Every structure is written in C-alpha cells, then in structure tokens.
C-alpha cells in the first residue's frame, strides 16, 4: 500500500487531489510535491524490515505514489553501490579521508534517471496516460523510452541535436519517437510542452509533474540505509535540473518525520560546469531565483541546463544545509572522471567527474574538514560519453 495523501505546491502550499494527472501549481506555477501520511507510515513500517525487500525503487513503496502494485514498473533500478573511495582520496592528495562514491552508473539505461522515470511512468500510466513526452540532455530520454516500452506506452523524447549518438540510438532501440532540436535543453522543453498540449501527450519534464522527484528521492533513503541510518557530513552533487538534490532533501524530511533519522543534515554542495553555472551564480549573489545562463556550453550534457524549474528549491536546500555551490571547468571535470576511473575502477560520467574536482577544491580550501564523511554522486556511466576519451579530450 501507499500512504500518499495529496499533492502540495512547494511554494504556496495549495493542496491538490493526488489522483489526477497534474503539472505545476495552477496559482504560482511552481512544482507540486507528493505528500504522505507519515505518522501512519511510521506506525506501519519497521525500517529494519526493509532488509528483506527487493532492492529496486519500490523498496520504499509506502512512501511512493503508486496505489496499485500491478502498475509498479521495474527494470531492477536503484540498489546502487556506495563505494569507499580511499584510493581516490589519496589520488587527490587527501590520504585517509572518509570519502565515498554513490555510483549510479549500474542503473538501467546507465544513469540515475531510471529512478525518476520508473516512478513517473508508473504513476502516469496508473492515472490513465498512454502517450508520454519529455525533454532531455540524453539520460532522461533513454530512461523514459525504456520504462514506456516496459509499460506498453508511447514515448516522445526531445533532445538537443548535438547530444552523443549513443543516446539517440538507445531511445530508438526502445521504440521512442526521437525529436532532435537545434538548441539547448530549454528549447527542447518548450517543444515538448507545446507538442504535448497540441497532441494530447502527458509531459514528464523535470519537476513539471510531481512524480519523477519521488523516484529520485530514493537516493536519500538508500544512502541513509547504507550508512546505518545516519547521514554523511557532506554530499557533493552534480546539478543540472536538480531533482536529485531536491529529492534527497525531501527524503531527509520524510525520514525524520517517521523517526528513521535525527534532525542532522549533510551540507549540500551543488556542482556545475563553469560553462553553465546558473545555480552557482545565484548562490554567490544571494538570489532566490537563478537567471538563465546565456550561451551555455559544457561537455557534461547533464549540466548544460541554463534555466532550471527547481532553482528555488535547490537554493533553499543548499542554504538550509549550510552548503555551497561551486563551478568547475570542463578540463577539471574530465580529469576528475579519469581520476575516478583509474583509482577506483568506476567509469564515471563527466558529471560525476565534476564532483571529484569540486571535492578537491573544497578539501584544499578547508571547507571540507579533516575527518568529515563525504559522499560524491556519480550520476551516470561514462560509457555514454566514451567519445570524450577516444578523441583524447580526457587524457
């Protein structure tokens, strides 16, 4: 069963019935959050009993939105390893640091996007949607295509025309309709929304519907469980659309409400590329909104998001946690990915490499202190970006 009770606007707190297809808040056009009866959930769930459950995204089904179990789609997503990265710490010059990597590369379709799409597609189909669409820099498109295929639904994905060919091929293999757009992810977003309205599709754009976030929040639940229901001192997260960071923050609030963890929170670090860093710029300026980044350019496609719907939510979580936001160059993030591969045997995506570069900077400056337990998130596999190594860009 699920303890889903209603939807709530993340900005104005307006309530909505959870059992209907919804996008943004009607009033303030901000994301909606799924809310649960957490007191009832606390009484019904023993966190220690989770050990006997499957390790897919439905491990925490009581705080997931799907009401009928037969609609829960799974391709064995989630359950990803938390790797003690002692050799990486040494390679970066900080021997004996308590450094870990949460490696999302083993997920179906090669990235953490599988978590969000498993839940979003499941719930959309349960509520009657049969034709789905979403804009993507690549990984989310592949995840939507895969889960739509699993559900027997039709998928339309909108990607920049210059995305790596592996993303396009993967989506077509799953049977998705691939729409290539000359422009950035924001241009793809406009096309996806316009076509969805025109042709009667349900759009699954990041944070423009409530349920991708629910899949992403399992990162937080899983991390807490892997660390024996404690949280690290610092989380370093590569930030494009921001649902992973926002989802973890929501997970921490829910777990505390159920008595699974205490009130202590990690300091949340948002990492972006210096070629597209709207959240970093807004954080440094003390702004509540992130202005669009002009002429966005980076080899890390997942970080090439010039305007994020979740900007307010990301900035709120970073500041509430006493965290920070940092930009790294493409050269540094590629070196970071290569260092992860050579020290830990994890073929990290460029976005994951950005976290290693950010960690080195923050550790050297003293912002991350001796003995602090730090988790870097590698959000996807480097296999989708293999051309960056084959052409010598990462040497």
Number of C-alpha atoms within 10 A of each C-alpha: 13 17 20 21 16 17 23 20 21 20 16 13 12 14 15 18 12 18 16 13 16 20 19 17 23 13 10 12 15 21 24 28 26 23 19 19 17 20 12 12 18 17 9 11 13 11 15 11 8 13 10 8 10 13 16 20 28 24 19 19 17 21 23 25 27 27 18 12 13 9 17 21 24 20 16 17 24 27 20 19 16 18 15 16 22 19 19 24 23 14 16 20 13 17 13 13 21 18 24 21 25 21 24 28 23 18 23 20 26 21 25 29 27 31 31 28 29 32 28 25 29 26 26 23 23 20 16 11 18 18 19 24 27 25 30 29 27 25 27 28 28 30 28 32 32 28 26 27 16 16 18 12 18 19 26 25 30 24 30 21 16 13 18 17 13 17 21 22 13 20 25 16 13 18 17 24 16 18 16 16 18 11 12 23 25 20 15 25 23 14 18 27 19 14 16 19 11 9 9 13 21 26 27 28 22 23 22 21 23 28 29 26 30 27 27 29 26 27 25 22 22 24 21 19 17 15 11 11 16 16 24 19 18 22 24 28 26 30 29 29 24 25 26 29 29 24 24 23 24 21 23 23 15 21 21 14 17 20 13 18 19 15 11 13 19 21 21 25 29 28 28 32 31 18 21 26 30 27 34 23 18 18 21 12 10 11 13 15 20 23 16 16 17 12 10 18 19 18 20 24 24 24 26 25 27 23 22 24 20 24 21 19 22 29 27 16 21 21 16 13 17 12 18 20 24 25 23 21 18 24 17 19 27 27 20 28 25 24 23 26 17 14 16 19 11 20 23 29 31 35 31 33 31 35 33 32 25 27 27 17 16 16 17 14 10 9 12 18 15 12 11 14 17 23 26 26 26 30 29 26 25 25 15 21 22 15 15 17 14 10 9 8 13 19 11
